[in-house]
């Protein structure tokens, strides 16, 4: 572990250079990693670990779509694919990658397999941070660790196949064996992380819930919708409004930000664009700052966690979710986006 300077602030990080894959595989050579849940994060982490040479098995409910997906991904029933109970029995490291609501529901079945010396791994600090709401309190004689990729499981897998990696945070909540740190970092390297930066379970969930509701998903969709509607109200066509709102951002400008930063993106735009952006960005910051402060307060208080638990635990959650996603999908903006994507040059090759 090394210290690096981020904008004048020292942080603990682990890079692939100081903790290479060979060291990670060697450190976990006697471990069996049981991936519990094959939905959002499960496939990416499981497949990356398998491809990197770790001993991995998957635990999933039989006769489910995710069981069938695991089989199609090459997991063999009775060899590397088991019912959840059997996978937990076999695993020395249990990667608990079900949804937050799913973790609450299944916890009694998982807990009975957490015998002394095993490790319980999360990719989200939710269950532990809000334990008074989730009821998830691990035994004292197991390691409790976290590796949280900063992106979806789909992106984790895609970047891995491209020879790249997502950055991840890591945390140790409970070190019962004296090797919790090494286990966490080895798994972080194994799933294909770029570099690993230190956090806590609480900091991870506070930043994650804020980010998802903020610039990563909630705020960006809200800003897209506001600008698109403004352009449409003023007579711009759907295609023009979408291209100016979404397409140019995602296809042209964000890659420049990812490459060298926001100032570099500004420097590679017209002087008119630079001037306008420099004049307006602080107005948008000042307008949204109170909303973000309110959001963080709601996350910290546990209110957002409780809303998620209550909503995601309802039997009709999936049906209601699909209705909300359908409303977004069938909006003019995103129906226009579907047409725009179909017209990208690579689709016509």
N, C-alpha and C positions, 0 to 999 in steps of 0.2 A: 504494500500500500504506500502510495506517495502523496505528497501535498502539492496541489497546484493552485496557482493564483488566478481567480476568476474575478476580473474587475476590481482587484484590490482585496478580495476576500479569499482566504485560504480554505480549501476544501480537500478532504480525503478522497482519492480516486484510485481505482485499480485499472490498469491498461493490459492489453493482450501481451505487450512486450514483457512486463514484469510477471505476469501470470499466464503463460502460454497454454494453448489447448493440451499439449502433451502433459503438462503438470496437472491440469484439471482432470484429465482422464485417469492418470496414475493415482491421484488422490481419492478418486471414487471407484477404483477398480473392484473393490469388495462390496460395493453398495448396489442395491436394486432400487431403481427410481420408479415409483408407481405414480403415473399420471392419472389423477382422478378428475374426470370431466373432459369431454372431447367436443367442446363447443367453440368458444371464442379464442382463448389462449392455448387450450390443450393441444390441438393439432400442430401448431407451429412449434411450440416448445418440445413436444414429444418427438416430432420428426427431425428437428435440428439436433437434439440430443442423440437420437439413434444414428443419424448420419455422421455424427462426430465420434462415434465409437463407445458410447456409454451403454450400460445395461438398463434398458428401459422396458417397462410393461405399461399397459393401459387398462384402467378400470372403468367400465361403463355398463349401463343397464342393457341387458339383452333385449332383443326385439325392439330396438329403438332406432331412429334415423341416425343417431350418432354412432351406435354400434356398427351399423352398416357402413357408415363413412369410414370408421376405423379399419374395417375389413378391406374396404376399397383402397385405403392408404397402405396396405401391406401388413397390418397387425393380424396375427394368426390366433384364432380362438383356441384356448387351452395351452398356448405356448407363450405368446406375448400379449394376448387380449383376454381379460377375465371379467367376471362380474366384480362389482366394486368391492364387496366384502373380501373376496379371495385376493384381489390385487393389494388391498391394504394389509392383509395378513403376510403376503410375500414381500412387500416393500420395506426397505430400511429407511428410505426417504419418501415421504408421501407428499406429492405436489398437489395441493388442494386447489384445483382450478375451476371448480363449479362457480356459478353465479353467486353473488352475495346471499340471495334468498335461498338458493340451493344448498349452500354451505350450512345455513341455519337448520334447514330441514334434515340434512343427512348427518349432522354432527354426532348424535348419539352412536351411530353405526361406525363412524370414523374413530371416535375417541377410544373405543374398546380395543382397537388395534395399536394404539400408541403406547407400546411397551418401552421400557427403559432403554435409552440409547438411540432411539429412532429420531428422525428429524421431520418436523412438520413445516412445509414450505408454502408460502403464499405469494401471489403476485399483486396483492392489493392489501392495504393495511386495515380495511374496513372491519373485518370480523373481530380482530384483536382490539382495535382502538375503541370500538363501540360494543365491547363484550357484555356490558350491562344490558344492552338491547338485543344482542345476538345470542347470548348464552354460551359463546365459544370461549372456554377457558382451558387451555391445554394442561396436561399433567406437568409437574415440576421436573420430571426426570427425562424430558425430551428437549431437543433443540427446536427453537421456533425461529425461522428465518424468512427473509423476503427477498425476492428479486422481481422488480417491476419494470418490464420493458416500456419505453416511452412511445408506445404505438400499439396497434392491434396485432393479434396473432397472425393475421393474414400478411401484414407488412413485415413482421418478424421473419416469416418463412420466405417471402418474396425477396427480401434483401439478402437473406442467407444464401439463397440460390444464385444471387448475383455476385456473391463474394463480399458482401458488405454486412453491416450490422446496425441494429437499433441500439442507442444508448439505454442503459438501465440503471435504476437505483437499487441499492441493496441495504439490508438492515438485519441486525441480530436483536431479537426481542428477548430470547432466553438461550443461554449457553450452558446446557447441562453436561455436555461431554468434553468441553474444552476445544472442540473442533468446529463449532458452529460457523465461525468466520470462514474457515477454509471450505466448508461445505457450500456455503452461500456463494462465495466467489467462483468456485469451480462450476457450480450450476449456472451462474451468470455467464461465464465464458462458454459453457457447453451449449446454452440455448442460442448463442450467436450474438451476444451483446457487443456493441462497439467499445465503449468504456463503461465502467461501473462507478457511480458516485454514491457516497455514503448518505444515508438518511435514517429516519426512525419510522416505525409503523404509523405513528401519529402524523408526522410531517408528510409522509407519502399520501395518506388518505386525504388530508386537508388540501394539499396542492392538487391532487388528482381530481377530487370532486369539484374544486374551484375551476380547474382547467377545462374539464368536460362541459361544465355549464357555461364556461366563459369562452375564451378565444378558440378553443379546439372544436367546439360543436355549437353550443347554444348561442353565444354572442355572434359568431361568424354567420350562422344562418339568419339571425335577426338583422344583422347589418346588410347581408345580401338582399333580404326581402325588402328592407327599407329603401335601399338605393334602386333596386329593380322597379319597385312600385312608383317611386318618384319619377324615374325616366319614362315609364309607361304613361303616367298621368300627364306628362308633358309632350305626348305624341310620338315618342320613340317606339320603334317596332320591337316585338319580342326578341328577335335575333340581335338587334343592336343593343338592347338593354341587357341581355344575358352576356353577350361578349364583353361589354364594358364592365359588368359587375363581377362575373365569375370566371369566364374563360381566360381573359387576359391575366387575371391574378394567378390562377392555378397553373396555366401552361407557360406563361412568360416570366412573370415577376417573382413568384415564390421560388422557382429554381435559382434565380439570381441571389435572393436572400440566403437560401441554403448554401450557396457556393461561397459567398464572401461577406454576407451581412447586409443590413438594411441600407447603410450609407453607400455601399457599392452598387446596390440596386438603384438608389437615387442617382448616383453618378452616371449610370448607364441609361438614364431616361432623358427626355428633352428638357431644356431649361425651363420651359413653361410648366411641365409636369413637376419638376423639382420645386419651383417657386410656390406653386399651389399646395403641394404636399407639405412643404415646410411651414406654410402659413396656417394650414388647417389641422395638422395632426394633434397639436396641443388642445384645440377645441374639442376634438373627439375624446382625447384623454380626460379632460376636465368634465365632459358630459357623462362619461361612463364610469369614472372613478367612484362616485357614490354607489353605483349599482354593484361594482365589484366588492366594495367594502361591506355592503349589506350581504352579498353572496357569501363572502368568507365568514362573516359572523354567523350566518345560518348553518354553514358547514361545521364550524367550530362548536356550536351549541348542540349539535347532534340532530337538529331539526331536519336537515336534508337526508341524513341517514335514516331517520324514522319514516320519512315520506317514502323513501325507496323501499324499505322493508315492508311497509304497509301495502304499497302498490304492487310490488313484485310477488307478494305472497298470495294475492287474490287468485282464485281459480280461473277467472276470466281475463287474467293479465295479458296473455298472448293475443287474445282476440282484440282487446282494447288497444294494445300496442300497434297491431296491424292497421287498425282504423286510423290511428294518428299518423303512422308512416304513409298510409295511403293518401291522406289529405295532403301531405307534403309532396309525395311523388306525383300526384295528379294536379298540383298547382301549375299555373301557366309557366312560371319560371323554370321548374324542373322538367316539365314536358318539353319546353324549348331546349333545355340542356340536353335531353336525350337526342333530339334532332341534331344539335350542334356537335355532339360527340360522334354521331354517325358520319358526319361530314369531315372529320379530321383526316388528313391525307393518308395516314397509316392504315386506316380502315379500307381504303380503296386500292391498296397495292395488290 
